[in-house]
Amino acid sequence: EVQMVESGGGMVQAGGSLRLSCAVSGLTIWYLTWAWYRQSPGKERTLVARLRWMDNDAFYIDSVKGRFTITKDNAKNTIYLQMNSLKPEDTATYFCNEGPPDDDYWGQGTQVTVSS
């Protein structure tokens, strides 16, 4: 059984920062790729960043490069997304999952709202 619980979202002004956390339970192996996704109302859920657990190989979409950093804590089975220099277009509900995602693992997500 795999469960993922996202936290750390909130409301911030443009230029502010947030750190999102994803607590993962039920892992049996570390050789997986974990990822952050986001979704705005009426739009598709899209990939933001992903991290290969085994060697920390990371990928970011162009719009967040230099602003977002994905990291992990093996002992805590937790994946983080540090978000700096936030922009209004970053407003969305953020989810964690595998990369590519497993549809059985989607949680409630955590809301990020960036005001101008």
C-alpha positions in Angstrom: 0.0 0.0 0.0 1.4 3.4 -1.1 0.2 6.7 0.3 1.3 10.2 -0.4 0.4 13.2 1.7 1.3 16.7 0.5 1.7 19.8 2.7 3.3 23.2 2.9 1.1 25.2 0.5 -0.3 28.6 1.3 -0.8 32.1 0.0 2.2 34.3 -0.8 3.0 37.4 -2.6 4.9 37.4 -5.9 8.6 36.9 -5.2 7.9 34.9 -2.1 8.9 31.3 -1.2 7.3 28.1 -0.1 8.6 24.6 0.6 6.2 21.8 -0.1 6.6 18.4 1.5 5.4 15.0 0.3 5.4 12.2 2.9 5.4 8.8 1.3 4.5 5.6 3.1 4.5 2.0 1.8 7.8 2.1 -0.1 9.4 -1.2 -0.8 12.3 0.0 -3.0 14.2 3.3 -3.5 14.9 2.7 -7.1 12.0 4.9 -8.3 11.4 8.3 -9.8 9.2 10.6 -7.7 7.8 13.8 -9.1 5.8 17.0 -8.3 2.8 17.9 -10.5 0.4 20.8 -10.5 -3.1 21.5 -11.7 -5.2 24.7 -12.0 -9.0 24.5 -12.3 -10.1 23.5 -15.7 -6.6 22.6 -16.8 -4.7 19.4 -17.1 -2.3 18.2 -14.4 1.2 18.7 -15.6 4.7 17.8 -14.5 6.8 20.3 -12.6 9.9 18.4 -11.5 11.0 14.8 -10.9 13.8 13.2 -9.0 15.3 9.8 -9.4 15.7 8.3 -5.9 18.7 6.2 -6.6 21.1 8.9 -7.8 19.3 12.3 -7.3 19.1 12.9 -11.0 16.6 15.8 -11.3 14.5 17.2 -14.1 12.7 20.6 -14.2 10.4 22.1 -16.7 11.8 25.3 -18.2 9.4 27.7 -16.5 10.7 26.7 -13.0 14.4 26.2 -13.7 16.5 28.3 -11.3 13.5 28.9 -9.0 12.4 25.4 -7.9 14.5 22.7 -6.3 13.4 19.1 -5.7 15.1 17.2 -3.0 14.5 14.1 -0.8 15.2 12.8 2.7 15.7 9.1 2.6 15.3 8.6 6.3 12.0 10.4 6.4 10.7 9.0 3.0 9.9 12.6 2.1 10.2 14.6 -1.1 10.4 18.4 -1.0 9.9 21.1 -3.5 11.5 24.4 -2.6 9.9 27.2 -4.5 11.5 30.6 -4.7 10.7 33.7 -6.6 7.1 32.6 -7.0 5.0 34.1 -9.8 1.2 34.3 -10.1 1.3 31.7 -12.9 2.6 29.2 -10.3 -0.8 29.2 -8.6 -2.1 25.7 -8.6 -2.8 22.6 -6.6 0.5 20.7 -6.2 0.6 16.9 -6.1 3.3 14.3 -5.7 3.4 10.9 -7.3 5.7 8.6 -9.2 7.1 9.7 -12.5 5.3 8.6 -14.6 2.4 8.8 -12.2 0.3 5.9 -10.9 -3.4 6.9 -11.0 -4.0 5.0 -7.7 -1.6 7.2 -5.8 -3.1 10.7 -6.3 -3.7 12.5 -3.0 -5.6 15.7 -2.1 -2.6 17.9 -3.0 -1.7 21.2 -1.4 -2.9 24.6 -2.7 -0.4 27.3 -3.7 -1.7 30.8 -4.4 0.6 33.6 -5.5 -0.8 37.1 -5.6 0.5 40.0 -7.5 
